[in-house]
Amino acid sequence: MTDTRRRVKLYALNADRQWDDRGTGHVSSAYVDRLKGISLLVRAESDGSLLLESKIQPDTAYQKQQDTLIVWSEGDNFDLALSFQEKAGCDEIWEKICQVQGKDPSVEITQDIVEESEDERFDDMSDSAPPIELPSCELSRLEDISELISNCLSSPMRKEKLAAAIESEGYIRKLLNLFHMCEDLENYEGLHHLYDIFKNIFLLNKNALFEVMFSDDVIFDVVGCLEYDPSCITRKKHREYLKQQAKFREAIPIRNTELLSKIHQTFRVQYIQDVVLPTPSVFEDNMLGTLNSFIFFNKVEIVSLVQEDEKFLTELFAMLTDVNTLDSKRRDLVLFLKEFCNYSQNLQPQAKETFYKTLTNLGILAALEITLAMDDQKTKTASIDILTYIVEYSPSFVREYTLQQSNNTHEDQILLNIVIEQMICDTDPELGGAVQLMGVLRILLDPENMLAQVNKSEKTDFLNFFYKHSVQILIDFLCSAPLLENTAHGEPQKEDYQTVQLLGLILELLSFCVEHHTYHIKNCILNKDLLRRILVLMKSTHKFLVLCALRFMRKLIALKDEFYNRYIIKGNLFAPVVDAFVRNNGRYNLLDSAIIEMFEFIKLEDIKTLCSHVVENYGKSLDDIGYVQTFKTLKSRYDQHQDKLKDRDRNTLESVPSILRNSRYRRDQRQLDEEEEMWFNEEDDFDDNETMVTSNTSDILSKKLDTDLDSIGKIIEKNTDTNGPKINNNSSQKATVLNNNANSGTALALPTTNTENKSALFKRSLVDYEGGDSDEEEEESGEVTKRARLS
């Protein structure tokens, strides 16, 4: 069995004055040849790797705190700490350190800490040679005591000597006896001196003194001394608050007395730091570092003690999810969990991951599905805080849980949908919960923090799930509740502050989706005609909502997606924007700048379709805008584009013969097939009399010629004299014979009619191509088609 006495956590103080967890392992002391001395060794309990190898230097100041902590500094500004699981192990290592340095193990610190320059150190040595003698603890000497302590704060060495003297003489308890006497006698002058004395004792920044002042039988008297601030006219009633108003609620009875004592102590010390003590100045801020460390290690220990009690947590979550639990009891359980998660923020990443995995395995997300939907505001707010803690640390926990729900949970009960509904249905006039939940959704939907593995893509799976099961609820609610109701008559009908705030939040979330989920959100926008609904809000009297709607459209245009561009053009969706711009009447405000920036983007990115649409449809409204050059430049770009199109068309007209050879000017092959089919259907009529010529046949051929010629007639007429082919209009031209079927031997003689000119043109332009390669094209295409021939 592993010896838990030597089990420790190794901490290092970072640049932000926060303790970083360097790992958990077992500590030992041994002689290291390389370091040539007795050293402290910490090996990781997971893999046995060496976490720490530190030689016990004879002049290093080691400090023992709270019976289970050893703190020291190695080099400049590099502080280390060993947090022992058991007091016995801490005592063993402390004795070894004291043995190497030749110190008595009963001391709390092995060396005097000196942080001054050499000259100052030399000056202080003569002053600090004799120990500091404290005045006798009497009412008449309180002013002298206050002055002495205040004078010692400027010298680190004198601070050490003073702290040692106060601790060795039990001076704190003697001062608190004087405090009781002063309160009984209503001696306010003495009480004011005691306030200064204890405030300065805190600034001594000594853990040994904190342990005395924060013990259960003393802490309230210390708080009492700090109630009599000389700068305040009336006494602050901190003790009444801690004893009467701040009531400790045990959601589940805590049987571990050590845990219970730590919770009480941590709350009171935190209250002293945050409320009772005056706000430290810039120079005093670093003098309370030990107090911060005291609170930090207390919170870490509380979290560890709670996690180790599996029965306690199992019972807690069982009651939390039990349908028979009273709402008041469930509220206490949720508030306890919130504080539990708050304390966990002091854990280092590895320990924090273990912490949240433990909560997830116990069913915290399933419990939140219940508590988020409760009517009690305190319960709901605390649940939102807990969900925020989890998502901010690891959104993957929530995504993985949500994906597991896809197959066995009704859509209304999916956690993600509950979050959306609670965001939309927030009853708080300021929408505090909705704002927080919108932040949670943004983190969950952010592709940047989604994991991608070889066999599993969290991004693909979760986004597919969201757009299949959840986004439709958001879009439907958006259109049916606030937006459809608000836009029923083409303008917003409800303009109360809470509604427009909610609309603004929803638009922000959808804008985020447009920017990051270009493919998935596109169907929602196009199928629901969502942009048209949103742009109705351009008529809102609340400018921030107008800007939200405009920002949504700006996100779409920024994608430069032709699907969105055609959607905007087809729906004439620039109209609300231009109307708002005209109504603004050139006022120099954010709306004016935002609209101009959107058109400036279209100009700079040269989005031709949108540019043409804006100029052609809104040019008259925008031509008079002269204080910016955006619209004039747009018009200039449009004109240049039109000129290029005209030049291209002109060049096209000048090269008609070559164009006529192009297949797009030939008769459609499907049309030929239909007419030939008609011809073959009528062959039976000719079997009896092959020489019979019907007027219907003549009409068919005439229509064929007319159809072919009408498509190019106008173009040919313009170019007949210059580039067009010469057409023979000889009226004595012989009748043309059209042979449709060589095997049948059926011949049809076309009489010379007023269509001879068109026939000649048809013969010249559509059949007998000069230098034509139609046969070659047909061979290349691999198709053999029936084609009319003129002989």
KEMARMI-983104 format. One record per residue (C-alpha): residue number from 0; x, y, z. Coordinates in steps of 0.25 Angstrom, whole numbers, plus 2048, in hexadecimal, padded with zeros to 3 digits. Layout:
// KEMARMI-983104
    k   px   py   pz
  NUM    X    Y    Z
...
***
This chain:
// KEMARMI-983104
    k   px   py   pz
    0  800  800  800
    1  805  80E  7FC
    2  80A  816  808
    3  800  822  808
    4  808  82A  813
    5  812  82E  808
    6  808  831  7FD
    7  809  83F  7F9
    8  804  849  7EE
    9  80F  852  7E9
   10  80C  861  7E6
   11  814  86C  7DF
   12  810  87B  7E0
   13  80F  881  7D2
   14  811  88F  7CD
   15  802  892  7D0
   16  804  88F  7DF
   17  7FC  882  7DD
   18  800  874  7E1
   19  801  86A  7D6
   20  7FF  85C  7D9
   21  80C  854  7D4
   22  807  846  7D7
   23  804  83C  7E2
   24  80E  833  7E7
   25  816  82E  7F3
   26  822  836  7FA
   27  82E  830  800
   28  83C  836  805
   29  849  830  800
   30  857  833  7FD
   31  859  837  7EE
   32  868  836  7E9
   33  865  83F  7DE
   34  860  84A  7E7
   35  86A  846  7F2
   36  860  847  7FD
   37  853  842  804
   38  848  845  7FA
   39  839  845  7F9
   40  834  83B  7EF
   41  825  83A  7EA
   42  822  82F  7E0
   43  814  82F  7D9
   44  80B  824  7DE
   45  806  822  7CF
   46  812  81E  7C8
   47  81E  820  7D3
   48  824  82B  7CB
   49  82C  835  7D3
   50  824  842  7D6
   51  82D  849  7DF
   52  83C  848  7E3
   53  840  853  7EC
   54  84C  854  7F5
   55  849  858  803
   56  852  865  804
   57  857  869  811
   58  853  878  80F
   59  845  875  809
   60  839  87A  811
   61  82F  86E  812
   62  822  871  818
   63  818  868  81E
   64  809  86C  81D
   65  7FC  866  821
   66  803  859  826
   67  802  853  818
   68  80A  85D  80F
   69  819  860  80D
   70  81C  86C  805
   71  829  872  800
   72  830  87A  7F5
   73  83B  875  7EC
   74  842  880  7E4
   75  83C  88D  7E2
   76  82C  88D  7E1
   77  82A  87E  7E0
   78  822  879  7EC
   79  81F  86B  7EE
   80  815  864  7F8
   81  813  856  7FC
   82  804  853  801
   83  804  846  809
   84  7F8  83C  80A
   85  7FC  839  818
   86  802  842  824
   87  80B  836  828
   88  812  836  81A
   89  814  846  81B
   90  81A  845  828
   91  824  83A  824
   92  829  842  818
   93  829  84F  820
   94  832  848  82B
   95  83C  844  81F
   96  83C  852  81A
   97  83F  858  828
   98  849  84D  82B
   99  851  851  81E
  100  850  860  822
  101  853  85E  831
  102  846  863  835
  103  83C  85F  840
  104  830  858  839
  105  826  860  842
  106  829  86D  83A
  107  81F  871  82F
  108  82A  877  826
  109  839  873  825
  110  83F  880  820
  111  83D  88F  821
  112  837  894  814
  113  83F  8A0  80F
  114  83B  8A7  802
  115  843  8B4  803
  116  84F  8B9  7FD
  117  85D  8B7  803
  118  85E  8C5  809
  119  850  8C4  80F
  120  853  8B6  814
  121  860  8BB  81B
  122  858  8C6  822
  123  84D  8BD  827
  124  857  8B3  82C
  125  85B  8BC  838
  126  84C  8C0  83A
  127  847  8B2  83A
  128  852  8AC  842
  129  84A  8AC  84F
  130  83C  8A6  84E
  131  830  8AF  84E
  132  82A  8B1  85C
  133  81B  8B3  85B
  134  815  8BD  865
  135  80D  8B7  870
  136  7FF  8B4  86B
  137  7F7  8BF  873
  138  7EC  8C9  86F
  139  7F6  8D4  872
  140  800  8CF  868
  141  7F7  8CC  85C
  142  7FC  8D9  855
  143  80B  8D4  857
  144  808  8C6  852
  145  801  8CC  845
  146  80D  8D5  843
  147  817  8CA  844
  148  810  8C1  83B
  149  80E  8CC  831
  150  81D  8CF  831
  151  821  8C1  82F
  152  819  8BF  822
  153  824  8C7  81A
  154  82F  8BD  81D
  155  82E  8AE  819
  156  837  8AA  824
  157  830  8B1  82E
  158  823  8AC  829
  159  829  89E  82B
  160  82D  8A1  839
  161  820  8A7  83D
  162  818  89C  838
  163  821  892  840
  164  81F  89A  84C
  165  810  89B  84B
  166  80F  88C  848
  167  818  888  854
  168  811  891  85E
  169  803  88D  85A
  170  801  89C  858
  171  7F5  89B  84F
  172  7EC  894  85A
  173  7F1  89F  864
  174  7ED  8AA  85A
  175  7DF  8A4  859
  176  7DD  8A4  868
  177  7E0  8B3  867
  178  7D5  8B4  85C
  179  7CB  8AE  865
  180  7CE  8B8  870
  181  7CE  8C3  866
  182  7C0  8BF  861
  183  7BA  8BD  86F
  184  7C0  8CB  873
  185  7BC  8D1  865
  186  7CA  8D6  864
  187  7CA  8DA  856
  188  7D8  8E0  856
  189  7DD  8D3  85A
  190  7D4  8CB  850
  191  7DA  8D5  845
  192  7E8  8D1  849
  193  7E5  8C2  848
  194  7DF  8C4  83A
  195  7ED  8C9  836
  196  7F4  8BF  83D
  197  7ED  8B3  837
  198  7ED  8B9  829
  199  7FC  8BA  82A
  200  7FD  8AC  82F
  201  7F6  8A7  822
  202  801  8AF  81B
  203  80C  8A7  822
  204  807  89C  818
  205  80B  890  821
  206  804  883  820
  207  806  87F  82F
  208  7FF  88C  833
  209  7F3  889  82A
  210  7F1  87B  830
  211  7F0  882  83D
  212  7E6  88D  839
  213  7DE  883  830
  214  7DC  879  83B
  215  7CD  876  83E
  216  7CE  87D  84C
  217  7D5  889  848
  218  7D1  88D  83A
  219  7C4  895  83E
  220  7CC  89D  848
  221  7D6  8A1  83D
  222  7CA  8A5  834
  223  7C5  8AD  840
  224  7D2  8B5  841
  225  7D1  8B8  832
  226  7C3  8BE  834
  227  7C8  8CB  83A
  228  7CE  8D2  82F
  229  7D2  8E0  833
  230  7CE  8E6  826
  231  7C0  8E1  828
  232  7B6  8E8  831
  233  7AE  8DB  834
  234  7B2  8CD  837
  235  7B1  8C3  82B
  236  7A9  8B7  830
  237  7B1  8AC  82A
  238  7B0  8A2  835
  239  7A0  8A3  835
  240  7A1  8A0  826
  241  7AA  893  828
  242  7A2  88E  834
  243  794  891  830
  244  792  894  822
  245  79C  88B  81B
  246  796  87E  81E
  247  79D  871  81A
  248  793  868  813
  249  797  859  813
  250  790  854  806
  251  795  846  80A
  252  79A  844  818
  253  7AA  845  818
  254  7AF  83A  821
  255  7BE  83E  81F
  256  7C1  847  82B
  257  7CE  84C  824
  258  7C6  84F  817
  259  7BC  857  81F
  260  7C6  85F  827
  261  7CE  862  81A
  262  7C1  867  813
  263  7BD  870  81F
  264  7CB  876  820
  265  7CD  878  811
  266  7C0  880  810
  267  7C4  889  81C
  268  7D2  88C  817
  269  7CD  88F  809
  270  7C3  899  810
  271  7CE  89F  818
  272  7D6  8A1  80B
  273  7CB  8A6  802
  274  7C3  8AE  80C
  275  7C9  8B0  819
  276  7D7  8B4  816
  277  7D9  8C2  80F
  278  7DC  8C2  800
  279  7EC  8C0  800
  280  7F4  8CB  7F9
  281  7FD  8C8  7EE
  282  809  8C7  7F8
  283  801  8BE  802
  284  7FB  8B4  7F7
  285  807  8AB  7F7
  286  807  8AB  806
  287  7FB  8A2  806
  288  801  897  7FE
  289  800  88D  809
  290  7F2  890  80C
  291  7EF  88D  7FD
  292  7F7  880  7FE
  293  7EF  87C  80B
  294  7E2  87D  804
  295  7E7  877  7F7
  296  7EC  86A  7FF
  297  7DF  86A  807
  298  7D7  869  7FA
  299  7DF  85F  7F4
  300  7DE  856  801
  301  7CF  858  801
  302  7CD  853  7F3
  303  7D7  847  7F5
  304  7CF  843  802
  305  7C2  844  7FB
  306  7C7  83C  7EF
  307  7CC  831  7F8
  308  7BF  82F  7FE
  309  7B8  827  7F3
  310  7AC  824  7FC
  311  7A9  833  7FF
  312  7A9  836  7F0
  313  7A1  82A  7EC
  314  796  82E  7F6
  315  797  83C  7F1
  316  794  839  7E3
  317  78A  82F  7E6
  318  782  839  7EE
  319  784  844  7E3
  320  77D  83B  7D8
  321  772  835  7E1
  322  765  83A  7DD
  323  760  83A  7EB
  324  76B  843  7F0
  325  765  851  7F5
  326  768  85D  7EC
  327  76E  864  7F9
  328  777  858  7FB
  329  77B  857  7ED
  330  77F  866  7ED
  331  788  863  7F9
  332  78F  857  7F1
  333  791  860  7E5
  334  797  86B  7ED
  335  7A0  862  7F4
  336  7A5  85D  7E6
  337  7A7  86B  7E1
  338  7B0  86E  7ED
  339  7B7  860  7EA
  340  7B9  864  7DC
  341  7BE  872  7E0
  342  7C8  86C  7E9
  343  7CD  863  7DE
  344  7D2  86F  7D6
  345  7DE  86F  7DF
  346  7E2  861  7DA
  347  7ED  85F  7CF
  348  7E9  859  7C2
  349  7EB  84B  7C5
  350  7E4  84B  7D2
  351  7D9  853  7CC
  352  7D7  849  7C1
  353  7D6  83E  7CB
  354  7CC  847  7D3
  355  7C2  849  7C7
  356  7C3  83B  7C2
  357  7BF  837  7D0
  358  7B3  840  7D0
  359  7AF  83B  7C2
  360  7B0  82D  7C5
  361  7A7  82F  7D1
  362  79C  836  7C8
  363  79E  845  7CA
  364  799  848  7BB
  365  78D  83F  7BD
  366  78A  847  7CA
  367  78B  854  7C3
  368  781  850  7B9
  369  777  850  7C5
  370  77C  85C  7CD
  371  77E  866  7C1
  372  76F  864  7BE
  373  76A  867  7CC
  374  762  874  7CF
  375  76A  877  7DB
  376  774  883  7D7
  377  77F  87F  7E1
  378  77F  871  7DC
  379  77F  875  7CE
  380  78A  87F  7CF
  381  793  876  7D7
  382  791  86B  7CC
  383  795  874  7C1
  384  7A2  878  7C9
  385  7A5  869  7CB
  386  7A3  866  7BC
  387  7AC  872  7B9
  388  7B7  86D  7C1
  389  7B6  85F  7BA
  390  7B5  865  7AC
  391  7C0  86F  7AE
  392  7CA  865  7B3
  393  7C6  85A  7A9
  394  7BB  85B  79F
  395  7BE  84D  79A
  396  7B7  847  7A7
  397  7AA  84E  7A3
  398  7AB  84B  794
  399  7AE  83C  797
  400  7A2  83B  7A0
  401  799  842  796
  402  79D  838  78B
  403  79A  82D  794
  404  78C  832  796
  405  789  832  787
  406  784  824  786
  407  77D  822  793
  408  777  82F  797
  409  76B  838  793
  410  76F  845  78C
  411  768  84D  797
  412  771  846  7A2
  413  77E  848  79B
  414  788  851  7A3
  415  78B  85A  797
  416  77D  85D  794
  417  77A  85F  7A3
  418  785  86A  7A3
  419  77F  870  796
  420  771  871  79C
  421  776  876  7A9
  422  77E  881  7A2
  423  771  885  79A
  424  768  884  7A6
  425  770  88C  7B0
  426  767  894  7B9
  427  772  89D  7BE
  428  76F  8AB  7B9
  429  77E  8AD  7B7
  430  77F  89F  7B1
  431  78B  89C  7B9
  432  789  88D  7B8
  433  787  88E  7A9
  434  794  895  7A7
  435  79B  88B  7AF
  436  794  87F  7A7
  437  797  886  79A
  438  7A6  886  79E
  439  7A5  877  7A1
  440  79F  874  793
  441  7AA  87C  78C
  442  7B5  874  793
  443  7AE  867  790
  444  7AC  86B  781
  445  7BA  870  77F
  446  7C1  867  775
  447  7CE  86D  77A
  448  7CD  865  787
  449  7C8  858  781
  450  7D0  84C  781
  451  7D4  844  774
  452  7D9  836  775
  453  7DC  82B  76B
  454  7D0  823  76E
  455  7C7  82D  773
  456  7C4  83C  76F
  457  7BD  843  77B
  458  7BB  84F  772
  459  7B4  848  767
  460  7AB  83F  771
  461  7A7  84A  77A
  462  7A4  855  76F
  463  79C  84A  767
  464  794  847  774
  465  792  856  778
  466  78D  859  76A
  467  784  84D  76A
  468  77E  84D  778
  469  780  85B  77E
  470  782  867  774
  471  774  864  76E
  472  76E  867  77C
  473  776  874  77D
  474  772  878  76E
  475  763  874  770
  476  762  87C  77D
  477  769  888  777
  478  75F  888  76C
  479  753  884  773
  480  754  88B  781
  481  75C  898  780
  482  75F  89A  772
  483  752  895  76B
  484  74A  89D  775
  485  752  8A9  773
  486  753  8A9  764
  487  744  8A5  761
  488  741  8B3  75B
  489  74F  8B6  755
  490  754  8BD  762
  491  757  8B9  770
  492  74A  8B9  779
  493  750  8B7  786
  494  75B  8C0  78A
  495  75D  8BE  799
  496  76B  8BE  79E
  497  76B  8AF  7A2
  498  766  8AA  795
  499  770  8B2  78D
  500  77C  8AE  796
  501  778  89F  794
  502  777  8A2  785
  503  785  8A8  785
  504  78B  89C  78C
  505  784  892  782
  506  78A  89A  777
  507  798  89A  77D
  508  797  88B  77E
  509  792  889  770
  510  79D  893  76B
  511  7A7  88A  772
  512  7A2  87E  76A
  513  7A2  885  75D
  514  7B1  888  75F
  515  7B5  87B  764
  516  7AB  871  75E
  517  7AA  876  750
  518  7A4  869  74A
  519  79A  864  755
  520  794  872  758
  521  792  875  749
  522  786  86B  747
  523  77F  872  753
  524  780  880  74E
  525  77C  87C  740
  526  771  873  743
  527  76B  87C  74E
  528  76D  889  747
  529  774  88D  754
  530  77B  899  74F
  531  76E  8A0  74A
  532  768  89E  758
  533  774  8A3  75F
  534  775  8B0  756
  535  767  8B4  75A
  536  76E  8B8  767
  537  775  8C3  760
  538  769  8CB  763
  539  76A  8C9  772
  540  76C  8D5  77B
  541  777  8CE  783
  542  784  8D1  77B
  543  78C  8C6  781
  544  781  8BC  77B
  545  782  8C3  76E
  546  791  8C1  76E
  547  790  8B2  772
  548  787  8B0  766
  549  791  8B8  75D
  550  79C  8B0  763
  551  795  8A3  75F
  552  794  8A7  751
  553  7A2  8AC  751
  554  7A7  89E  755
  555  7A0  898  749
  556  7A6  8A2  73F
  557  7B4  8A0  745
  558  7B3  891  741
  559  7B2  895  732
  560  7AA  889  72F
  561  7A2  88A  722
  562  796  882  729
  563  794  88D  733
  564  797  898  728
  565  78C  893  71F
  566  783  891  72B
  567  785  8A0  72F
  568  783  8A4  721
  569  776  89C  71E
  570  770  8A0  72B
  571  774  8AF  729
  572  779  8AE  737
  573  782  8BB  736
  574  775  8C3  737
  575  774  8C3  746
  576  782  8C7  747
  577  781  8D3  73D
  578  774  8D7  744
  579  77B  8D8  751
  580  787  8DF  74B
  581  77D  8EA  745
  582  776  8EB  752
  583  782  8ED  75A
  584  784  8FA  751
  585  793  8FB  751
  586  794  8FB  761
  587  7A2  8F8  765
  588  7A0  8EC  76D
  589  7A3  8DD  76E
  590  798  8D9  765
  591  79C  8E2  75A
  592  7AA  8DD  75B
  593  7A6  8CE  75B
  594  79E  8CF  74F
  595  7A8  8D7  747
  596  7B3  8CD  74B
  597  7AA  8C2  746
  598  7A9  8C8  738
  599  7B8  8CC  739
  600  7BB  8BD  73B
  601  7B3  8BA  72E
  602  7BB  8C4  727
  603  7C8  8BF  72C
  604  7C6  8B1  72A
  605  7C0  8B4  71C
  606  7B3  8AB  71E
  607  7AD  8AE  710
  608  7A0  8A8  712
  609  79D  8B0  71E
  610  7A3  8BD  718
  611  79A  8BC  70C
  612  78E  8B9  714
  613  791  8C5  71E
  614  793  8CF  713
  615  788  8CA  70A
  616  77D  8CA  715
  617  782  8D4  71F
  618  78B  8DE  717
  619  781  8E9  717
  620  780  8E9  726
  621  78F  8E8  728
  622  794  8F1  71D
  623  792  8FE  726
  624  79B  8F8  731
  625  7A8  901  730
  626  7AE  901  73D
  627  7B5  8F3  73A
  628  7BA  8EE  72C
  629  7B5  8E0  72E
  630  7A8  8E1  726
  631  7AF  8E9  71B
  632  7BA  8DF  71A
  633  7AF  8D4  719
  634  7A8  8DB  70E
  635  7B6  8DD  707
  636  7B9  8CE  709
  637  7AB  8CA  703
  638  7AD  8D3  6F7
  639  7BA  8CD  6F4
  640  7B4  8BF  6F5
  641  7A9  8C3  6EB
  642  7B3  8C9  6E1
  643  7BB  8BC  6E1
  644  7AE  8B4  6DF
  645  7AA  8BD  6D3
  646  7B8  8BC  6CD
  647  7B7  8AD  6CE
  648  7A9  8AD  6C7
  649  7AE  8B6  6BC
  650  7BA  8AD  6B9
  651  7B0  8A1  6B9
  652  7A7  8A8  6AE
  653  7B3  8AB  6A5
  654  7B7  89C  6A5
  655  7A9  896  6A1
  656  7AE  88C  697
  657  7B7  885  6A1
  658  7AC  886  6AB
  659  7A2  87F  6A2
  660  7AB  874  6A1
  661  7AA  872  6B0
  662  7A0  868  6B4
  663  798  871  6BD
  664  793  878  6B0
  665  78F  86B  6A9
  666  781  865  6AA
  667  77F  85D  6B6
  668  781  84E  6B3
  669  775  84A  6BB
  670  76D  853  6B3
  671  772  84C  6A6
  672  76F  83F  6AC
  673  760  843  6AF
  674  75E  849  6A1
  675  764  83C  69B
  676  75B  834  6A3
  677  74F  83C  69E
  678  754  83A  690
  679  755  82B  692
  680  747  82A  698
  681  742  830  68C
  682  749  827  682
  683  73D  81D  682
  684  735  828  67B
  685  73F  828  66F
  686  73F  819  66D
  687  733  81A  665
  688  737  825  65C
  689  746  829  65D
  690  745  835  654
  691  73A  83B  65D
  692  73E  848  663
  693  735  84D  66E
  694  734  85B  672
  695  736  857  681
  696  744  852  67D
  697  747  85F  677
  698  743  866  683
  699  74B  85D  68C
  700  758  860  684
  701  754  86F  683
  702  753  86F  693
  703  760  868  693
  704  767  872  68B
  705  760  87E  693
  706  765  878  6A0
  707  773  876  69C
  708  774  884  696
  709  76D  88C  6A0
  710  778  889  6AB
  711  783  88F  6A2
  712  77B  898  699
  713  77E  8A5  6A0
  714  78D  8A2  6A1
  715  78E  89E  693
  716  787  8AB  68D
  717  791  8B4  694
  718  79D  8AD  68F
  719  799  8A9  681
  720  7A1  8B4  679
  721  7AE  8B2  681
  722  7B0  8A4  687
  723  7A3  89C  683
  724  7A3  892  678
  725  79D  895  66A
  726  78F  890  668
  727  789  88D  65B
  728  77C  893  659
  729  77A  88E  64A
  730  76B  88B  649
  731  76D  881  63E
  732  775  878  647
  733  771  86A  646
  734  768  863  650
  735  76F  85D  65B
  736  76E  84E  65E
  737  76E  849  66C
  738  772  83B  66E
  739  76E  836  67C
  740  770  828  67A
  741  77A  822  66F
  742  774  814  671
  743  766  817  66F
  744  768  81F  662
  745  75E  828  666
  746  761  836  660
  747  759  843  663
  748  75A  84F  659
  749  759  85C  660
  750  752  866  657
  751  758  874  655
  752  751  87D  65F
  753  754  88A  666
  754  75C  882  670
  755  767  880  665
  756  770  88B  66B
  757  76F  885  679
  758  772  877  672
  759  77E  87D  66C
  760  783  883  678
  761  780  876  680
  762  787  86E  675
  763  793  878  676
  764  794  87A  684
  765  78F  86E  68B
  766  793  863  682
  767  79E  865  679
  768  7A8  86B  682
  769  7B4  870  67B
  770  7C0  869  680
  771  7B7  863  68A
  772  7BB  857  693
  773  7AE  853  697
  774  7B0  845  692
  775  7BD  844  69A
  776  7B6  849  6A7
  777  7AC  83E  6A5
  778  7B6  834  6A4
  779  7BE  839  6B0
  780  7B1  839  6B8
  781  7AF  82B  6B5
  782  7A0  82D  6B1
  783  799  82B  6A4
  784  78D  833  6A2
  785  783  835  697
  786  785  843  690
  787  77D  849  685
  788  785  84B  679
  789  782  855  66D
  790  786  851  65F
***
